[in-house]
Amino acid sequence: MFPAPFEYHAPTSLQEALQLLAKYGREAKVLAGGQSLVPLMKMRLATPAVLIDLNRIPELSYIRQEGSVIAIGALTRHYEVETSELLKRYCPLLSECAAHIGDVQVRNRGTIGGSLAHADPAADYPAAILACDAEIKVVNTDGAERLIKATDFFVDLFTTALQPNELLTEVRVPLFPPKTGWAYLRMEQLASGFALCGVAVKVTLDGGVIQDVRVGITGVASKPYRAFAVEDALKGKTPDAPTIEQAARQAADGIIPLEDIHASAEYRAHLAQVLTKRALGKAIERAS
């Protein structure tokens, strides 16, 4: 099927893109990698009157260290996140997560900013972004910038804290401290490759005790979430098998799991517990 007619713009600077967004407002859709938007347009589930293509704005594609964080431009492709030596050294969880996304073609076209702004409840990145305690930089049509914590960014099904007059421009991820382990594990729906459940874990040890732990979970609820009950059960504890197992049982506490033709709510909650236990074990092993 062909998309409905639309007006096409390809700005060459962020300022020009913001001017177009200010001009067309809610009539416009922003195109990054196009791996979600283009199929929706072809099926006419999305029918924007105006398309603003960001792919000719080189200033939005980069991975660089800025003090204690790694800054990732919104147009950075999944493949670049997967293969970045800087990320592998200082934030390997993101690289490991990116390797699970789609297939080779998708990873070479899709972007980290586009994926986060789309906020698919079964996407991989959100779990890792939450576990890394990242911040999302956005800029509005007046040029004002703000930083949104990952825990505040995802609001609901396909819904984020982005306002209609804002563009996501950057992801900022803190450098991993020493003695930190990580893991991203998922169970995918075989036909689509999306996660029925994906669990990202970041663990920092100090003297054999868990000093800090972050657990991000995707695919289970209407939005990705931090498993705070799991984290609280582990902080300050020795990471032995019984402690990990007991903590992992709380992976779906306070969550209303999704239920569809692919998996029941009970099964998704069970997956969250099982994958959290496995991911914690792998992350702790790496930290050790």
Residue pairs with C-beta under 8 A, 6 or more apart in sequence:
1 42
1 43
1 44
2 42
3 38
3 41
3 42
3 44
3 47
4 41
4 44
4 47
6 41
6 47
6 48
6 49
6 50
6 51
7 49
7 50
7 51
8 50
8 51
8 53
9 20
9 50
9 51
9 52
9 53
10 53
10 55
10 56
11 17
11 19
11 20
11 52
11 53
11 54
11 56
11 57
12 56
12 57
13 57
13 59
14 57
14 59
14 60
14 139
14 167
14 169
15 143
17 30
17 52
17 54
17 57
17 167
18 139
18 140
18 141
18 143
18 167
19 141
20 28
20 50
20 52
21 28
21 30
21 52
21 141
21 165
21 167
22 141
22 165
24 49
24 50
24 52
25 164
25 165
26 164
27 48
27 49
27 50
28 48
28 49
28 50
28 51
28 52
29 37
29 46
29 48
29 50
29 51
29 52
30 52
30 54
30 117
30 167
31 37
31 38
31 51
31 52
31 53
31 54
31 55
32 54
32 55
32 74
32 75
32 110
32 111
32 113
32 114
32 117
33 75
33 77
33 78
33 109
33 110
33 111
33 114
33 115
34 109
34 114
35 102
35 106
35 109
35 110
35 114
36 114
36 115
36 118
36 120
37 46
37 114
37 118
40 46
41 47
41 48
54 60
54 74
54 75
54 167
55 75
57 75
59 73
60 73
60 74
60 75
60 113
60 169
61 73
61 75
61 76
61 77
61 80
62 71
62 72
62 73
62 76
63 70
63 71
63 72
63 73
63 76
63 80
63 81
63 84
63 86
63 87
64 70
64 71
64 86
65 71
65 86
65 90
65 175
66 172
68 174
68 175
69 172
69 173
69 174
69 175
70 86
70 87
70 90
70 91
70 172
70 173
70 175
71 170
71 171
71 172
72 81
72 87
72 94
72 112
72 170
72 171
72 172
72 173
73 113
73 169
73 170
74 111
74 112
74 113
74 114
74 167
74 168
74 169
74 170
74 171
75 111
75 113
76 111
76 112
76 113
77 107
77 108
77 109
77 110
77 111
77 112
78 98
78 101
78 102
78 106
78 107
78 108
78 110
78 111
78 112
78 115
79 98
79 104
79 107
79 108
81 87
81 94
81 95
81 98
81 112
82 95
82 98
82 99
82 107
83 95
84 95
87 94
87 95
88 95
90 175
90 176
91 132
91 173
91 174
91 175
91 176
92 176
92 182
93 128
93 131
93 132
93 176
93 182
93 183
93 184
93 200
93 202
94 125
94 128
94 129
94 132
94 173
96 128
96 182
96 183
96 184
97 124
97 125
97 127
97 128
97 184
97 200
98 107
98 112
98 124
98 125
99 107
100 124
100 184
100 186
100 188
100 198
101 107
101 110
101 115
101 124
101 125
102 110
102 193
103 193
112 125
112 171
113 168
113 169
113 170
113 171
115 123
115 125
116 125
116 126
116 129
116 136
116 153
116 160
116 168
116 171
117 160
117 162
117 168
118 158
119 126
119 154
119 155
119 157
119 158
119 159
119 160
119 223
120 158
120 194
121 157
121 158
121 218
121 219
121 221
121 222
121 223
121 224
121 258
122 189
122 194
122 195
122 196
122 198
122 218
122 219
123 194
123 195
123 218
123 224
124 184
124 186
124 195
124 198
124 218
126 150
126 154
126 216
126 218
126 223
126 224
127 184
127 195
127 198
127 199
127 200
127 216
127 217
127 218
127 224
128 184
128 200
128 216
129 136
129 150
129 153
129 171
129 173
129 216
129 224
130 150
130 151
130 154
130 200
130 214
130 216
130 217
130 224
130 225
130 226
131 182
131 200
131 201
131 202
131 214
131 215
131 216
131 226
132 150
132 173
132 174
132 200
132 202
132 214
132 216
133 149
133 150
133 151
133 174
133 202
133 214
134 150
134 171
134 172
134 173
134 174
135 147
135 148
135 149
135 150
135 171
135 172
136 147
136 148
136 149
136 150
136 153
136 168
136 170
136 171
136 172
137 145
137 146
137 147
137 148
137 168
137 169
137 170
137 171
137 172
138 145
138 146
138 148
138 162
138 163
138 166
138 167
138 168
138 169
139 145
139 166
139 167
139 169
140 146
140 163
140 165
140 166
140 167
141 165
141 166
142 165
145 169
147 172
148 161
151 226
152 161
153 160
153 161
153 162
154 160
154 161
154 223
154 224
154 225
155 161
155 223
156 222
156 223
157 222
157 223
159 223
162 168
176 182
176 202
176 204
177 204
179 204
179 205
179 206
179 211
179 287
180 202
180 203
180 204
180 205
180 287
181 201
181 202
181 203
181 204
181 205
181 282
181 283
181 284
181 285
181 286
181 287
181 288
182 200
182 201
182 202
182 203
182 283
182 286
183 199
183 200
183 201
183 278
183 279
183 280
183 282
183 283
183 286
184 198
184 199
184 200
184 201
184 279
185 198
185 199
185 275
185 278
185 279
185 282
186 195
186 196
186 197
186 198
186 199
186 218
186 219
186 275
187 195
187 196
187 197
187 198
187 271
187 275
188 194
188 195
188 196
189 195
189 196
189 262
189 263
194 219
195 218
195 219
196 219
196 262
196 263
196 267
196 268
196 271
197 217
197 218
197 219
197 220
197 268
197 271
197 272
197 275
198 217
198 218
198 219
198 275
199 215
199 216
199 217
199 251
199 272
199 275
199 276
199 278
199 279
200 215
200 216
200 217
200 218
200 279
201 213
201 214
201 215
201 216
201 276
201 279
201 280
201 282
201 283
202 212
202 213
202 214
202 283
203 210
203 212
203 213
203 234
203 239
203 280
203 283
203 284
203 287
204 210
204 211
204 212
204 213
204 287
205 211
205 239
205 284
205 287
205 288
208 238
209 236
209 237
209 238
209 239
210 234
210 235
210 236
210 237
210 238
210 239
210 284
211 235
211 236
212 235
213 230
213 231
213 234
213 235
213 280
214 226
214 231
215 226
215 227
215 230
215 231
215 251
215 276
215 279
215 280
216 224
216 225
216 226
216 227
217 224
217 225
217 226
217 227
217 251
217 272
217 276
218 224
219 258
219 268
220 252
220 255
220 257
220 258
220 268
220 269
220 271
220 272
221 255
221 256
221 257
221 258
222 256
222 258
225 255
227 250
227 251
227 253
227 272
227 276
229 250
229 251
229 253
229 254
230 247
230 248
230 250
230 251
230 276
230 280
233 243
233 246
233 247
233 250
234 243
234 244
234 247
234 280
237 243
239 280
239 284
244 277
244 280
244 281
244 284
245 277
247 276
247 280
248 273
248 274
248 276
248 277
248 280
249 273
251 269
251 272
251 273
251 275
251 276
252 268
252 269
252 272
252 273
255 269
255 272
256 265
257 265
257 266
257 268
257 269
257 272
258 265
258 268
259 265
259 268
263 271
